[in-house]
Amino acid sequence: MKILAFAATNSTQSINRQLLSYASTLIENADIEVLDINAYEMPLYSSDREAEHGIPDEAHRFYRKVGTADALLISFAEHNGSYTAAYKNLYDWTSRIDTKVYQNKPTVMLSTSPGAGGAANVLATATKSAPFFGADLKASMSVPSFYDQFDAESGRIRDGDLGNKLRATVSHLVALPA
């Protein structure tokens, strides 16, 4: 099984990237490719730009990359209660190729933030819209108070119960037929 994992942010220091990296280690017997969305940077989407120049190659490359995966693992950073601008732009351009951006792939969605909310707003938006955009949503989880919950030295969740919940959440991808 090939799982494509990415943090929906362009920050190289993102706590969602750290969560995603840790969550990826919890998935056994899978080929996991961790993608950096910085490799798909494009001009801001506008219908005028699309009409004049077409859809950028980066959007096509991202769409093809999603297409090669058997499943998706995504961790959403929250900016002002919503998607990061970098992810929203990538998503907007890619949706012009096909509104089913996730291509009916089994998907687990995560989020985290420094605060008690755990980026729950953006996760709620992502999970609610997931079926419309072609995600076969298997599970989702928000991790609150990241800096209190995550040990940066070991790269692991400190709280055993929370760690077990995360393991159970990502196991929804492991349970899929190969």
C-alpha positions in Angstrom: 0.0 0.0 0.0 1.3 3.5 -0.9 0.2 6.3 1.4 0.8 9.9 0.4 1.2 12.1 3.5 1.4 15.9 3.6 1.0 18.8 6.0 -1.4 21.4 4.5 1.1 24.2 5.1 4.2 25.7 3.6 6.0 26.2 6.9 9.1 24.1 7.2 8.8 24.4 11.0 5.1 23.5 11.1 3.8 21.5 14.1 1.4 19.9 11.7 4.4 18.6 9.8 5.8 17.2 13.0 2.5 15.6 13.9 2.3 14.1 10.4 5.8 12.7 10.6 5.1 11.1 13.9 1.7 9.7 12.7 3.5 8.3 9.6 5.7 6.1 11.9 2.6 4.6 13.4 1.5 3.0 10.1 3.1 -0.4 9.5 3.4 -2.3 6.2 3.0 0.7 4.0 5.2 2.7 1.6 4.7 6.3 2.9 5.7 9.2 0.9 5.8 12.5 2.8 5.2 15.3 0.4 6.2 19.0 0.9 3.7 21.3 -0.7 6.4 23.9 -1.2 7.3 21.8 -4.3 4.0 22.9 -5.8 4.1 26.7 -5.3 2.1 28.6 -7.8 0.7 32.1 -8.4 -2.5 33.0 -6.6 -5.5 31.4 -8.3 -7.7 33.7 -10.3 -10.1 32.9 -13.2 -8.4 35.6 -15.2 -5.0 34.0 -14.7 -6.4 30.6 -15.6 -8.0 32.0 -18.8 -4.8 33.7 -19.8 -2.2 31.0 -18.9 -4.1 27.8 -18.1 -3.6 25.6 -15.1 0.1 25.6 -13.9 2.1 22.4 -14.3 2.5 22.2 -10.5 -1.2 21.6 -10.1 -1.1 18.8 -12.6 1.9 17.3 -10.9 0.1 17.4 -7.5 -3.0 15.9 -9.0 -1.0 13.1 -10.5 0.9 12.5 -7.2 -2.4 12.1 -5.4 -3.5 9.7 -8.2 -0.5 7.4 -7.6 -1.4 6.9 -3.9 -3.6 4.2 -2.4 -4.5 6.4 0.5 -3.9 9.9 2.0 -2.8 11.2 5.4 -3.2 15.0 5.7 -2.5 17.2 8.7 -4.1 20.7 8.5 -2.6 23.8 9.9 -5.1 26.5 10.8 -4.6 30.1 9.9 -7.3 32.5 11.2 -9.7 29.6 11.6 -9.3 28.2 8.1 -6.8 26.6 5.6 -3.4 28.1 5.2 -3.1 30.3 2.1 -0.5 28.0 0.6 -2.7 24.9 0.8 -5.9 26.8 -0.3 -4.1 28.0 -3.4 -2.8 24.5 -4.3 -6.2 23.1 -3.6 -8.0 25.8 -5.7 -5.7 25.3 -8.7 -5.9 21.5 -8.5 -9.7 21.6 -8.2 -9.8 23.2 -11.7 -8.4 20.0 -13.1 -11.0 17.9 -11.2 -13.2 18.9 -8.3 -12.5 15.4 -6.9 -9.0 16.6 -5.8 -8.7 13.6 -3.5 -9.7 11.1 -6.3 -11.8 8.9 -4.0 -8.8 7.9 -2.0 -9.3 6.6 1.6 -8.2 9.5 3.8 -7.3 10.3 7.4 -7.3 13.9 8.3 -5.4 15.4 11.3 -4.8 18.8 12.8 -3.0 20.4 15.7 -2.3 23.9 17.1 -0.5 25.3 20.1 -3.9 26.1 21.8 -6.6 23.9 23.2 -8.7 24.1 20.0 -6.2 21.9 18.2 -7.1 23.5 14.8 -10.5 22.0 15.1 -12.1 24.7 12.9 -10.1 23.9 9.9 -10.4 20.2 10.5 -14.2 20.5 10.7 -14.2 22.4 7.4 -11.9 19.8 5.8 -13.9 16.8 7.0 -17.3 18.4 6.1 -16.2 19.1 2.5 -14.1 15.9 2.1 -16.8 13.8 0.3 -17.6 16.6 -2.1 -14.0 16.8 -3.1 -13.5 13.1 -3.5 -12.1 12.0 -0.2 -13.2 8.7 1.3 -12.8 9.9 4.8 -12.0 7.1 7.2 -11.2 9.0 10.3 -10.1 12.4 11.7 -8.5 13.7 14.8 -7.5 17.0 16.3 -4.5 17.2 18.8 -4.9 20.1 21.2 -2.1 22.0 22.9 0.7 20.6 20.7 3.6 21.9 22.7 2.2 20.3 25.9 1.3 17.0 24.2 4.4 16.5 21.9 7.9 15.8 23.0 10.1 17.4 20.4 13.2 15.5 21.5 11.7 12.0 21.0 9.3 13.2 18.3 6.4 11.5 20.1 3.1 12.2 21.8 3.7 12.3 25.6 0.2 11.3 26.8 -0.3 7.5 26.3 -4.1 7.8 25.9 -3.7 10.5 23.2 -1.0 8.5 21.5 -3.2 5.5 21.5 -6.1 7.5 20.0 -3.8 8.8 17.3 -2.6 5.2 16.6 -6.2 4.1 16.3 -7.1 7.0 14.0 -4.3 6.3 11.5 -4.9 2.5 11.8 -8.0 3.1 9.6 -5.5 3.3 6.7 -3.7 0.1 7.7 -7.0 -1.8 7.8 -7.6 -1.1 4.1 -7.2 -4.0 1.7 -3.8 -3.8 -0.1 
